[in-house]
Amino acid sequence: CLCPTTERDLGDGLPDVGALQRAGVRLCAGIDSHVITHPLEELRAIDLDERLRTGKRVVLTTADGRTPAEELWRIGSIEGAEAVGFRDAGGTVTLDRDAPELALVAEEQLLDAAVYSGSARVVIDADAP
């Protein structure tokens, strides 16, 4: 379970996410900090920290061609739910299309915008499994 804002706060360094992915490790995201408790920041930090560590812009990979935002969403939702014992996780998340970060975003770019620039206000409803 990756908790990048905590690791950033503690100065613990950056995990080699690419090596973990290549090894088939199932990644999930967590929050275990009192400094920042923002799920979208945790997700984007996984990718942005890996970019910083490697000095490369595109680092997250998937075998089935998911985009980086889709992969991060999977890590933060399906994998996260399964990591804490939920099977067949089927919860829903409703995004606020009127939030400033999303208001002018085309539908096909919505997930990218939510993951890479969304604040806590973009999620207006989350129905856990």
Salt bridges, closest charged atoms under 4 A:
ASP16 OD1 - ARG53 NH2 2.79
GLU41 OE2 - ARG8 NH2 3.28
GLU41 OE1 - ARG44 NE 2.84
ASP47 OD2 - ARG51 NH2 3.12
GLU50 OE2 - ARG53 NH2 2.89
ASP64 OD2 - ARG66 NH1 2.60
GLU71 OE1 - ARG66 NH2 2.82
GLU71 OE2 - ARG74 NH2 2.63
GLU79 OE1 - ARG26 NE 2.85
GLU79 OE2 - ARG74 NH1 2.50
GLU82 OE1 - ARG26 NH2 2.32
GLU101 OE1 - ARG121 NE 3.20
GLU107 OE1 - ARG97 NH2 3.35
